[in-house]
Amino acid sequence: MMQDLISRLKQLSVVERGTVELKNAGTSGYYINIKKAYGDPELMFLLCKNLWEKIPREVTCLAGSGHGGIPLATRMSGLYTRKLSLVRDGPKEHGLSDLIDGYMPNSNDKVAIVDDVFSTGGSLRKVIETLTPTGAEILGCYVAVKRGEGQLSVPWQYLMTAEELL
């Protein structure tokens, strides 16, 4: 099943060549645009289904951040009937200035954080930092593509490596 998913992502040309500035990992000669798959309902379902297989079943809440994580977390929340927390990169400058929208996890919750690409872990560390004061137990981070190396304070898993898509 993973080979089929990788093949379909390659057909969609999710790897875009050219010099790009990555959010937390400097300059690169290619960009992995998993978000292209979000426009194809079947492909999005396959991403969610495969990520879900890695997530412990006792999870009560899914969390996502940014354009990469929020669509995955939202779709998985609906498919697997788990609460949904949307974590902002920073406080908005209007309204309530909350960092977490949707469901606010608490000490009774077990949270799984989902994202599209792991480069250095910088974005995921920010999400962990934002969720920690809620008292929820963060079970881990689950990403579609592992692009680089990095350390997190919680376990993390991935579906495929960047090399498998190149």
LUMRO-754741 format. One record per residue (C-alpha): residue number from 1; x, y, z. Coordinates in steps of 0.25 Angstrom, whole numbers, always signed. Example, Ala and Ser with C-alpha at 12.3 -4.5 7.8 and 13.67 -1.06 7.14 Angstrom:
+------+-------+-------+-------+
! resi !    c1 !    c2 !    c3 !
+------+-------+-------+-------+
!    1 !   +49 !   -18 !   +31 !
!    2 !   +55 !    -4 !   +29 !
+------+-------+-------+-------+
***
This chain:
+------+-------+-------+-------+
! resi !    c1 !    c2 !    c3 !
+------+-------+-------+-------+
!    1 !    +0 !    +0 !    +0 !
!    2 !   +11 !   +10 !    +3 !
!    3 !   +18 !    +7 !   -10 !
!    4 !    +5 !   +11 !   -17 !
!    5 !    +4 !   +24 !    -9 !
!    6 !   +18 !   +28 !   -12 !
!    7 !   +16 !   +25 !   -27 !
!    8 !    +3 !   +33 !   -27 !
!    9 !   +11 !   +45 !   -20 !
!   10 !   +22 !   +44 !   -30 !
!   11 !   +12 !   +44 !   -42 !
!   12 !    +6 !   +57 !   -35 !
!   13 !   +20 !   +63 !   -36 !
!   14 !   +20 !   +66 !   -21 !
!   15 !   +35 !   +69 !   -22 !
!   16 !   +38 !   +82 !   -28 !
!   17 !   +52 !   +85 !   -32 !
!   18 !   +59 !   +98 !   -31 !
!   19 !   +64 !  +107 !   -20 !
!   20 !   +55 !  +109 !    -9 !
!   21 !   +56 !  +115 !    +5 !
!   22 !   +50 !  +105 !   +16 !
!   23 !   +43 !  +110 !   +28 !
!   24 !   +53 !  +104 !   +38 !
!   25 !   +64 !   +97 !   +30 !
!   26 !   +70 !  +108 !   +21 !
!   27 !   +72 !  +107 !    +6 !
!   28 !   +69 !   +94 !    -2 !
!   29 !   +70 !   +90 !   -16 !
!   30 !   +56 !   +84 !   -16 !
!   31 !   +42 !   +85 !    -8 !
!   32 !   +33 !   +74 !    -4 !
!   33 !   +19 !   +79 !    -7 !
!   34 !   +10 !   +69 !    +0 !
!   35 !    -1 !   +79 !    +0 !
!   36 !    -3 !   +76 !   -15 !
!   37 !    -9 !   +63 !   -10 !
!   38 !   -19 !   +70 !    -2 !
!   39 !   -27 !   +74 !   -14 !
!   40 !   -29 !   +59 !   -18 !
!   41 !   -39 !   +53 !    -8 !
!   42 !   -35 !   +39 !   -11 !
!   43 !   -20 !   +42 !    -9 !
!   44 !   -23 !   +50 !    +4 !
!   45 !   -31 !   +39 !    +9 !
!   46 !   -19 !   +29 !    +7 !
!   47 !   -10 !   +39 !   +14 !
!   48 !   -19 !   +40 !   +26 !
!   49 !   -22 !   +25 !   +26 !
!   50 !    -7 !   +22 !   +26 !
!   51 !    -4 !   +32 !   +37 !
!   52 !   -15 !   +27 !   +45 !
!   53 !    -9 !   +13 !   +45 !
!   54 !    +3 !   +19 !   +53 !
!   55 !    -5 !   +26 !   +63 !
!   56 !    -8 !   +19 !   +77 !
!   57 !   -23 !   +16 !   +78 !
!   58 !   -25 !   +23 !   +91 !
!   59 !   -23 !   +37 !   +85 !
!   60 !   -34 !   +46 !   +88 !
!   61 !   -30 !   +58 !   +80 !
!   62 !   -23 !   +61 !   +68 !
!   63 !   -15 !   +74 !   +66 !
!   64 !    -9 !   +81 !   +54 !
!   65 !    -3 !   +94 !   +50 !
!   66 !    +0 !  +102 !   +38 !
!   67 !    -5 !   +99 !   +23 !
!   68 !    +2 !   +85 !   +24 !
!   69 !    -3 !   +80 !   +38 !
!   70 !   -17 !   +86 !   +39 !
!   71 !   -23 !   +79 !   +26 !
!   72 !   -18 !   +65 !   +31 !
!   73 !   -23 !   +67 !   +45 !
!   74 !   -36 !   +72 !   +41 !
!   75 !   -39 !   +61 !   +31 !
!   76 !   -34 !   +50 !   +41 !
!   77 !   -42 !   +56 !   +52 !
!   78 !   -55 !   +54 !   +44 !
!   79 !   -51 !   +40 !   +39 !
!   80 !   -47 !   +35 !   +52 !
!   81 !   -56 !   +43 !   +61 !
!   82 !   -46 !   +50 !   +70 !
!   83 !   -46 !   +64 !   +75 !
!   84 !   -38 !   +74 !   +67 !
!   85 !   -29 !   +85 !   +72 !
!   86 !   -23 !   +95 !   +62 !
!   87 !   -10 !  +101 !   +67 !
!   88 !    -6 !  +115 !   +62 !
!   89 !    +9 !  +119 !   +59 !
!   90 !    +7 !  +131 !   +68 !
!   91 !    -4 !  +140 !   +74 !
!   92 !   -13 !  +146 !   +64 !
!   93 !   -14 !  +161 !   +64 !
!   94 !   -29 !  +162 !   +65 !
!   95 !   -41 !  +155 !   +72 !
!   96 !   -37 !  +147 !   +84 !
!   97 !   -22 !  +145 !   +81 !
!   98 !   -23 !  +130 !   +84 !
!   99 !   -12 !  +120 !   +80 !
!  100 !   -22 !  +108 !   +80 !
!  101 !   -35 !  +108 !   +72 !
!  102 !   -45 !   +97 !   +72 !
!  103 !   -44 !   +88 !   +84 !
!  104 !   -36 !   +92 !   +96 !
!  105 !   -29 !   +79 !  +101 !
!  106 !   -28 !   +77 !  +116 !
!  107 !   -21 !   +67 !  +125 !
!  108 !   -31 !   +56 !  +121 !
!  109 !   -27 !   +56 !  +107 !
!  110 !   -16 !   +48 !   +99 !
!  111 !   -12 !   +56 !   +87 !
!  112 !    -6 !   +52 !   +74 !
!  113 !    +1 !   +64 !   +66 !
!  114 !    +0 !   +62 !   +50 !
!  115 !    +8 !   +69 !   +40 !
!  116 !   +12 !   +68 !   +25 !
!  117 !   +27 !   +69 !   +25 !
!  118 !   +38 !   +68 !   +36 !
!  119 !   +51 !   +75 !   +33 !
!  120 !   +57 !   +80 !   +46 !
!  121 !   +45 !   +78 !   +55 !
!  122 !   +44 !   +93 !   +58 !
!  123 !   +29 !   +94 !   +55 !
!  124 !   +26 !   +82 !   +63 !
!  125 !   +34 !   +87 !   +75 !
!  126 !   +26 !  +100 !   +74 !
!  127 !   +13 !   +92 !   +74 !
!  128 !   +18 !   +83 !   +86 !
!  129 !   +21 !   +96 !   +94 !
!  130 !    +8 !  +102 !   +91 !
!  131 !    +0 !   +89 !   +95 !
!  132 !    +8 !   +86 !  +108 !
!  133 !    +2 !   +96 !  +117 !
!  134 !   -12 !   +89 !  +114 !
!  135 !    -8 !   +77 !  +123 !
!  136 !   -11 !   +68 !  +111 !
!  137 !    -2 !   +56 !  +109 !
!  138 !    +5 !   +57 !   +96 !
!  139 !    +6 !   +43 !   +90 !
!  140 !   +15 !   +47 !   +78 !
!  141 !   +16 !   +54 !   +65 !
!  142 !   +12 !   +47 !   +52 !
!  143 !   +17 !   +52 !   +39 !
!  144 !   +15 !   +48 !   +24 !
!  145 !   +30 !   +51 !   +20 !
!  146 !   +43 !   +51 !   +27 !
!  147 !   +52 !   +60 !   +20 !
!  148 !   +63 !   +63 !   +31 !
!  149 !   +68 !   +60 !   +45 !
!  150 !   +63 !   +66 !   +58 !
!  151 !   +60 !   +63 !   +72 !
!  152 !   +46 !   +65 !   +79 !
!  153 !   +42 !   +63 !   +93 !
!  154 !   +32 !   +53 !   +89 !
!  155 !   +33 !   +40 !   +80 !
!  156 !   +31 !   +43 !   +65 !
!  157 !   +28 !   +34 !   +53 !
!  158 !   +27 !   +36 !   +38 !
!  159 !   +21 !   +29 !   +26 !
!  160 !   +32 !   +31 !   +16 !
!  161 !   +46 !   +38 !   +14 !
!  162 !   +49 !   +49 !    +4 !
!  163 !   +58 !   +40 !    -3 !
!  164 !   +47 !   +31 !    -6 !
!  165 !   +40 !   +42 !   -14 !
!  166 !   +52 !   +47 !   -21 !
+------+-------+-------+-------+
***
